[in-house]
Amino acid sequence: MKTFLYSLFSVLVLAAAAAQAADLYMIPPVYDNMQLAPMFGDNLENGDFQEGDWVVGEDGVITSPGTGEIWTKQKYGSFICSFEFDAQNNANAGFLIHAADKKNWIPCTIEVQLLGDGYLLPDENGKATIPIKPDYHTCGAFYGYQAADKNVTKPAGHWNKMTVLAIGTRLMVELNGKMINMIDTAQWTDNAVSPRGTDIEEKFQGNTLAAQEPYGYIGFQGKHSDATIRYRNIRFAPITEPVLLPSEEGEWESLFGDNLEKAEFDPDVWSIDADGVLHATKDAEIWAKEKVENAILKLEFMTTKDANSGVIIEAADKENWIPNALEVQIFDSFEKGNGMDQCGAIYGRCAPVINVCRAPGQWNEMTIAMIGSKIEVYMNGTLITEMNKKKWTDAAVNPDGSEVFSWLVNKAPSETENGGYVGLQGLHAGQPVVYRNVKIKRL
């Protein structure tokens, strides 16, 4: 079995090749099982907006008499959002993704264009038979960056349904049941030219999309022209951990056992207290007795200042695990950046795209999914790190060209077996890290 989250990699590749040739339903049905809730509440009580700029009618239709935006009150990373809109001719607005700054959002936000450009233009005989050719200003575009692959927008007076799926750095847009646009912002490393070779609009040629964190406020642009866009059924859910197929909804079990009976460890080093918190007094590991493959691991950890530890996965050798395993770094990274040695990184191999580490003394939640050659790390409800070992074909150099830490160099990750022993690093830097609720779900 495998979760949808991991099959998304192949879906994106296939979709990019086939999008021009076929109508594809690409938001996988597994998301139909997710419980989406009103994004801003039934009466916009969960929205952040200027009073009078947004109103809800008795029929539940949301309109924007004012020009200001409406935002979520908190930031999100991965999410799914579904909504309907009816745009008058020449109406112009946008669905706003991962805004770092609500007040100056244009240069630090990805906008999915919502435009009343209709579906057809009149031909030479005055009949509306010619589809409008999409560009990076028309409906469904990533505004200023990339045009939609096709025009399936309904004319004014008809409701359109859009679904936007964000998974890490990947964004997918479905309109009226058809996949029309997708990007992976990690690939947008040029500030002037897109990965497709098209020009980026000049006003966005500042920082690259790859440099923007896939994390921020979500919202809608207000009345941007004289025409009106109406909305209804704006529903939303953050994706805080891997989404499982119904057949994979199994039971969680303690990785080490309630009394560490499933673990191998030195009892003079590791102990579990009455509250179920794991402590280590020396730099020695605790290991699960059984190997782990195709599983999801959940745990909570709390650092002290400058603490350094790790979750060890896919270890082939417990005694000499450092060059024979992968380590998800546990570190006091609060306000320290997001390099390959920071919290949530696949240590020395793959940096997190964002730092969401909480301050020392606060509990952090972590979920690590290990399916085949793919590893993903969620931290505090956000997908932060993704690694497909098949791309790591050099033992000493990472796919992005960075050098692997010398003490890790052994086999290329692509040459190693999937799965192995799982454990926790002990008191590694003289400052303790404690753990609790270490659970596993085998798939």
Steps between C-alpha positions, in 0.01 A plus 500: 500500500597862471347828598378747242759746620773286356324416176469876443858505369410272207164673452672833445739353244221331306278805518766732364536278195130442443338825603492635146362179353222394734253619757631364828339488840812544707398586856498139622178361648677427829449870581125458462514331841656804668276707721508849352362779717387854414828682449391823666215364711128519425496878551862586420583495869823315424610745232738792535366796301400865521142542616271566205735355240339153512139395569295181506150499354204302630564244228856447626654681204807706589572826319760773529359853484841631607846470353678333791595135528364235734760277667526202729605600849789254505760373256481166321727281292333205326122526456200434280247772425183472294270788406254620241510838330284689252687777322332775304663593170828680568488414871849455641607342829724221624549212740809585704743233621780509759510874560788592728369854556129585486557873463753472216393169356555547125877427491483214751189308396396259226168603346268271309321739266120515522388694197167550327652440159225261400548189294449604137571796275286591200620384160486707178126439479440618855441155645673411829693197382869584547651395836708768667866400491639488854791717602648583837230762561192289419289289734684216672845643433766530764482873446806640325678165509324225308189473281239232552527208258142537384200732526202338668361817660123536480351830385366764738183392677620142547670355805853365457650255748872519576708270718857591595730241652832600660742224597830643615637698206249355252180681404219353290192681368187324384215697340160354422632147534804548276863534605614829346823604674778372722841615612774391734645822640825320590573487125455876450861597567524772231340836578428586136430176316265217596595129489297484177723767346237775500560846642386589851315830516748778568343622825557154651864473394634557849552201724451160344201283591746240623620750761148557634390279787203274414326624811289804576154653512226388260240741367300664223556829326227762544312695234779570258294641212153651458349155443413261780602145579270299724617203710331214678596175670855610583622190680848424626714249689868512590696186414695436815613143438500242219154435360422130511281292279198354686664156488800635690313636799652260751597522865792686647725308738780601731835465319693406814213359708335659800789389723770486232452127463524533118830690519872426516685747721733548793279533810767717660448752218133491399198511727131580479333696779148481642378746236630287215791734422823345369831629642863424411804572718774413247564503126366151437205394285174324569380269223176327410562125493324443169596654168263756351398533135200677347376670812410831656674606820357757741667655802529811713828652613614793710842659474704702743718788380753382239389137538587256221354154442336304220248243386694224326324321214593231248805394701670197349757478783420599858863499613627720216179675410626851414611420141247215474173675578303818445442740786216744540669777692363605838655832595430826678436685173267761642553813285825353358423421136438182304824345378592133469609496864184664637194342655297284263779459243605163367834572659766594247279394210185709472408829668149588613324761289392689811595527866199446728697392808355624827701660777692285750270374772202456264386170354530448123302242303670304221370248247742306279358300209722230349351342187730323261779737401310809616522674836297798614519694824212698644568723797243690704238438236708599194675293235857626520731240344468260207759254376478240223812289538495413129621854431798463735726307262834636622636401841681830552290758314133580543270560199516876560880491468575540871762276656397231744659529844817290475417275797178389328657393173461131429248373245278726294152495655359371170712187547381426854210277597171657591421449866717400791531561871347808663635667811567820690837662558592556863652797681713614209603859572489519877151653495203264534217427260202310637242298307150371555217326313732324257256302283505311173245395241615228265353513148 
